[in-house]
């Protein structure tokens, strides 16, 4: 299997843009990958954007960004678009991409899967591709009742310690979500274990992404 290595522009650290509709999306979909990249690229820059961080979920988003991003994190961008209604606010959200995000010119973008069953997730994925047309984009997956998992094409093996830390951080940061039956540490570990099996990860754990375009 070919193993890829990320590269940044000449003379600057690796720049990663993390996009999520809701306060826990980035962490659920790519938290382990972010923790791993932060270890492997100590000078990397993390740019964190949550489009719906309202009420208690704003402080949760801030706390989670600090847990996962540590000293590599720029000031998180936390917007207040209404959960479930983002397709009807598409023009305003596109302005965020054009006016606040486009100039970042990241080396890697982590965003929602374009085939996700949630309408907000699909919009953010579409606008990511509309805005960043010459960039490496990995689309992460979110477990939910809809049962919309597919067949991802890119796998990031994770050490067991990283998988456990991701799951613990999720439970620590997002207290408001723990009344949901699926929001459990076992759910997140089970998904990483399944993806780890699919990519023959040494530890048995991995995160998986969908990639439409990559240059070797």
C-alpha positions as a Markdown table, in Angstrom:
| # | Residue | x | y | z |
|---|---|---|---|---|
| 1 | Unk | 0.0 | 0.0 | 0.0 |
| 2 | Unk | 1.3 | 3.5 | -0.9 |
| 3 | Unk | 1.8 | 5.7 | 2.1 |
| 4 | Unk | 1.5 | 9.4 | 1.6 |
| 5 | Unk | 3.3 | 12.2 | 3.4 |
| 6 | Unk | 1.9 | 15.8 | 3.7 |
| 7 | Unk | 4.0 | 18.7 | 2.5 |
| 8 | Unk | 3.7 | 22.4 | 3.3 |
| 9 | Unk | 4.8 | 25.4 | 1.2 |
| 10 | Unk | 8.5 | 26.4 | 1.1 |
| 11 | Unk | 9.7 | 27.8 | 4.4 |
| 12 | Unk | 6.4 | 27.6 | 6.3 |
| 13 | Unk | 4.7 | 25.1 | 8.6 |
| 14 | Unk | 2.0 | 22.7 | 7.6 |
| 15 | Unk | -1.4 | 24.5 | 7.6 |
| 16 | Unk | -4.6 | 22.5 | 8.4 |
| 17 | Unk | -8.1 | 23.9 | 8.1 |
| 18 | Unk | -10.7 | 22.0 | 10.1 |
| 19 | Unk | -14.4 | 22.7 | 9.2 |
| 20 | Unk | -17.4 | 21.5 | 11.1 |
| 21 | Unk | -21.1 | 22.4 | 11.0 |
| 22 | Unk | -21.7 | 21.7 | 14.7 |
| 23 | Unk | -19.7 | 21.8 | 17.8 |
| 24 | Unk | -18.6 | 18.2 | 17.9 |
| 25 | Unk | -18.3 | 17.4 | 14.2 |
| 26 | Unk | -14.6 | 18.1 | 13.6 |
| 27 | Unk | -13.6 | 16.1 | 16.7 |
| 28 | Unk | -15.9 | 13.1 | 16.0 |
| 29 | Unk | -14.9 | 12.9 | 12.3 |
| 30 | Unk | -11.2 | 13.7 | 12.5 |
| 31 | Unk | -10.1 | 14.2 | 16.1 |
| 32 | Unk | -7.6 | 11.2 | 16.0 |
| 33 | Unk | -6.1 | 12.4 | 12.8 |
| 34 | Unk | -5.6 | 15.9 | 14.2 |
| 35 | Unk | -3.9 | 14.5 | 17.3 |
| 36 | Unk | -1.6 | 12.3 | 15.2 |
| 37 | Unk | -0.7 | 15.2 | 12.8 |
| 38 | Unk | 0.0 | 17.4 | 15.8 |
| 39 | Unk | 2.5 | 14.9 | 17.0 |
| 40 | Unk | 4.2 | 14.3 | 13.7 |
| 41 | Unk | 4.2 | 18.0 | 12.6 |
| 42 | Unk | 5.0 | 19.9 | 15.8 |
| 43 | Unk | 5.1 | 23.2 | 14.1 |
| 44 | Unk | 1.8 | 22.8 | 12.2 |
| 45 | Unk | -0.9 | 25.4 | 12.3 |
| 46 | Unk | -4.5 | 24.4 | 13.0 |
| 47 | Unk | -7.4 | 26.7 | 11.9 |
| 48 | Unk | -10.7 | 25.7 | 13.5 |
| 49 | Unk | -14.1 | 26.7 | 12.2 |
| 50 | Unk | -17.5 | 25.8 | 13.6 |
| 51 | Unk | -20.6 | 27.2 | 11.8 |
| 52 | Unk | -23.2 | 26.5 | 14.5 |
| 53 | Unk | -21.8 | 27.1 | 18.1 |
| 54 | Unk | -24.8 | 28.5 | 20.0 |
| 55 | Unk | -25.4 | 28.7 | 23.8 |
| 56 | Unk | -23.7 | 26.0 | 25.8 |
| 57 | Unk | -22.3 | 24.5 | 22.6 |
| 58 | Unk | -20.1 | 27.6 | 22.0 |
| 59 | Unk | -18.1 | 27.0 | 25.2 |
| 60 | Unk | -18.0 | 23.3 | 24.4 |
| 61 | Unk | -16.6 | 24.1 | 21.0 |
| 62 | Unk | -13.9 | 26.3 | 22.4 |
| 63 | Unk | -12.9 | 23.8 | 25.0 |
| 64 | Unk | -12.7 | 20.9 | 22.5 |
| 65 | Unk | -10.6 | 23.0 | 20.1 |
| 66 | Unk | -8.2 | 23.7 | 22.9 |
| 67 | Unk | -8.0 | 20.0 | 23.9 |
| 68 | Unk | -7.4 | 18.8 | 20.4 |
| 69 | Unk | -5.4 | 21.7 | 19.1 |
| 70 | Unk | -3.3 | 22.7 | 22.0 |
| 71 | Unk | -0.6 | 25.3 | 21.3 |
| 72 | Unk | -0.9 | 24.8 | 17.5 |
| 73 | Unk | -4.4 | 26.3 | 17.4 |
| 74 | Unk | -5.2 | 29.7 | 16.0 |
| 75 | Unk | -8.2 | 31.5 | 17.5 |
| 76 | Unk | -11.3 | 29.3 | 16.6 |
| 77 | Unk | -13.9 | 30.9 | 14.4 |
| 78 | Unk | -17.2 | 30.1 | 16.0 |
| 79 | Unk | -20.3 | 31.2 | 14.0 |
| 80 | Unk | -24.0 | 31.1 | 15.0 |
| 81 | Unk | -25.9 | 29.8 | 12.1 |
| 82 | Unk | -29.0 | 27.8 | 13.1 |
| 83 | Unk | -28.6 | 24.0 | 13.3 |
| 84 | Unk | -30.6 | 22.3 | 10.5 |
| 85 | Unk | -31.2 | 25.5 | 8.5 |
| 86 | Unk | -27.9 | 26.1 | 6.9 |
| 87 | Unk | -29.0 | 25.4 | 3.3 |
| 88 | Unk | -31.4 | 28.4 | 3.7 |
| 89 | Unk | -28.6 | 30.6 | 4.8 |
| 90 | Unk | -26.2 | 29.5 | 2.1 |
| 91 | Unk | -25.4 | 33.0 | 0.8 |
| 92 | Unk | -24.2 | 34.2 | 4.2 |
| 93 | Unk | -22.2 | 31.0 | 4.8 |
| 94 | Unk | -20.6 | 31.3 | 1.4 |
| 95 | Unk | -19.4 | 34.8 | 2.4 |
| 96 | Unk | -17.6 | 33.3 | 5.4 |
| 97 | Unk | -15.7 | 31.0 | 3.0 |
| 98 | Unk | -14.9 | 33.8 | 0.5 |
| 99 | Unk | -14.1 | 36.6 | 3.0 |
| 100 | Unk | -12.6 | 34.7 | 6.0 |
| 101 | Unk | -11.3 | 31.3 | 4.9 |
| 102 | Unk | -10.2 | 31.4 | 1.3 |
| 103 | Unk | -7.1 | 33.5 | 2.1 |
| 104 | Unk | -5.8 | 30.9 | 4.6 |
| 105 | Unk | -4.6 | 28.8 | 1.6 |
| 106 | Unk | -4.2 | 25.6 | 3.7 |
| 107 | Unk | -2.2 | 22.5 | 2.8 |
| 108 | Unk | -4.9 | 20.1 | 4.1 |
| 109 | Unk | -8.6 | 20.7 | 4.6 |
| 110 | Unk | -10.8 | 18.4 | 6.8 |
| 111 | Unk | -14.5 | 18.8 | 6.1 |
| 112 | Unk | -17.8 | 16.9 | 5.9 |
| 113 | Unk | -18.6 | 14.0 | 3.5 |
| 114 | Unk | -20.5 | 15.2 | 0.5 |
| 115 | Unk | -22.8 | 12.2 | 0.8 |
| 116 | Unk | -23.7 | 12.8 | 4.4 |
| 117 | Unk | -27.4 | 12.5 | 5.2 |
| 118 | Unk | -27.4 | 15.8 | 7.2 |
| 119 | Unk | -28.3 | 18.8 | 5.0 |
| 120 | Unk | -26.0 | 21.1 | 6.9 |
| 121 | Unk | -23.0 | 18.8 | 6.4 |
| 122 | Unk | -23.6 | 18.5 | 2.7 |
| 123 | Unk | -23.7 | 22.3 | 2.3 |
| 124 | Unk | -20.4 | 22.8 | 4.1 |
| 125 | Unk | -18.8 | 20.1 | 2.0 |
| 126 | Unk | -20.1 | 21.6 | -1.2 |
| 127 | Unk | -18.8 | 25.1 | -0.3 |
| 128 | Unk | -15.5 | 23.7 | 0.7 |
| 129 | Unk | -15.0 | 22.3 | -2.8 |
| 130 | Unk | -16.4 | 25.5 | -4.4 |
| 131 | Unk | -13.8 | 27.6 | -2.5 |
| 132 | Unk | -10.7 | 25.4 | -2.4 |
| 133 | Unk | -10.3 | 24.0 | -5.9 |
| 134 | Unk | -6.6 | 23.3 | -5.9 |
| 135 | Unk | -6.2 | 21.8 | -2.4 |
| 136 | Unk | -6.0 | 18.4 | -0.7 |
| 137 | Unk | -9.5 | 17.9 | 0.9 |
| 138 | Unk | -10.4 | 14.9 | 3.1 |
| 139 | Unk | -14.0 | 14.4 | 3.9 |
| 140 | Unk | -14.7 | 12.8 | 7.3 |
| 141 | Unk | -17.6 | 10.7 | 8.5 |
| 142 | Unk | -20.1 | 11.2 | 11.4 |
| 143 | Unk | -22.0 | 8.2 | 12.9 |
| 144 | Unk | -25.7 | 8.9 | 13.1 |
| 145 | Unk | -29.2 | 7.2 | 13.1 |
| 146 | Unk | -29.4 | 7.7 | 9.3 |
| 147 | Unk | -27.0 | 4.9 | 8.6 |
| 148 | Unk | -25.1 | 6.8 | 5.9 |
| 149 | Unk | -21.7 | 5.2 | 6.1 |
| 150 | Unk | -20.0 | 4.5 | 2.8 |
| 151 | Unk | -16.7 | 3.1 | 1.5 |
| 152 | Unk | -13.9 | 5.6 | 2.4 |
| 153 | Unk | -10.7 | 5.6 | 0.3 |
| 154 | Unk | -8.2 | 7.1 | 2.7 |
| 155 | Unk | -7.2 | 5.7 | 6.1 |
| 156 | Unk | -5.2 | 7.2 | 8.9 |
| 157 | Unk | -4.0 | 4.5 | 11.3 |
| 158 | Unk | -4.0 | 5.6 | 14.9 |
| 159 | Unk | -2.1 | 4.3 | 17.9 |
| 160 | Unk | -4.5 | 2.9 | 20.6 |
| 161 | Unk | -3.4 | 5.7 | 22.9 |
| 162 | Unk | -4.5 | 8.3 | 20.4 |
| 163 | Unk | -7.8 | 6.6 | 19.8 |
| 164 | Unk | -8.5 | 6.4 | 23.5 |
| 165 | Unk | -7.5 | 10.1 | 24.0 |
| 166 | Unk | -9.8 | 11.2 | 21.2 |
| 167 | Unk | -12.7 | 9.3 | 22.8 |
| 168 | Unk | -12.0 | 10.7 | 26.2 |
| 169 | Unk | -11.7 | 14.3 | 24.9 |
| 170 | Unk | -15.1 | 13.9 | 23.2 |
| 171 | Unk | -16.7 | 12.8 | 26.5 |
| 172 | Unk | -15.0 | 15.6 | 28.5 |
| 173 | Unk | -15.8 | 18.4 | 26.1 |
| 174 | Unk | -19.4 | 17.7 | 25.0 |
| 175 | Unk | -21.4 | 17.2 | 28.2 |
| 176 | Unk | -24.6 | 18.5 | 26.5 |
| 177 | Unk | -24.6 | 15.6 | 24.0 |
| 178 | Unk | -24.3 | 12.7 | 26.4 |
| 179 | Unk | -28.0 | 12.3 | 26.8 |
| 180 | Unk | -28.0 | 11.0 | 23.2 |
| 181 | Unk | -27.8 | 7.2 | 23.2 |
| 182 | Unk | -25.2 | 7.0 | 20.5 |
| 183 | Unk | -22.8 | 9.6 | 22.0 |
| 184 | Unk | -20.7 | 7.1 | 23.9 |
| 185 | Unk | -17.1 | 6.4 | 24.1 |
| 186 | Unk | -17.7 | 2.9 | 22.8 |
| 187 | Unk | -19.4 | 4.2 | 19.7 |
| 188 | Unk | -16.3 | 6.2 | 18.7 |
| 189 | Unk | -13.9 | 3.4 | 19.6 |
| 190 | Unk | -16.0 | 0.9 | 17.6 |
| 191 | Unk | -15.9 | 3.0 | 14.5 |
| 192 | Unk | -12.2 | 3.5 | 14.7 |
| 193 | Unk | -11.7 | -0.2 | 15.4 |
| 194 | Unk | -13.8 | -1.1 | 12.2 |
| 195 | Unk | -11.8 | 1.3 | 10.0 |
| 196 | Unk | -8.6 | 0.0 | 11.6 |
| 197 | Unk | -9.5 | -3.5 | 10.5 |
| 198 | Unk | -10.2 | -2.3 | 7.0 |
| 199 | Unk | -6.8 | -0.8 | 6.6 |
| 200 | Unk | -4.9 | -3.5 | 8.6 |
| 201 | Unk | -3.7 | -0.9 | 11.1 |
| 202 | Unk | -1.0 | -2.3 | 13.5 |
| 203 | Unk | -2.9 | -1.0 | 16.5 |
| 204 | Unk | -6.3 | -2.0 | 15.1 |
| 205 | Unk | -7.5 | 1.6 | 15.1 |
| 206 | Unk | -7.9 | 4.2 | 12.3 |
| 207 | Unk | -10.0 | 7.0 | 11.0 |
| 208 | Unk | -11.2 | 7.0 | 7.4 |
| 209 | Unk | -11.9 | 9.7 | 4.9 |
| 210 | Unk | -13.3 | 10.2 | 1.4 |
| 211 | Unk | -10.9 | 11.8 | -1.1 |
| 212 | Unk | -12.0 | 12.9 | -4.6 |
| 213 | Unk | -8.7 | 14.2 | -5.8 |
| 214 | Unk | -5.1 | 13.8 | -4.8 |
| 215 | Unk | -1.7 | 14.3 | -6.5 |
| 216 | Unk | 1.1 | 11.8 | -5.8 |
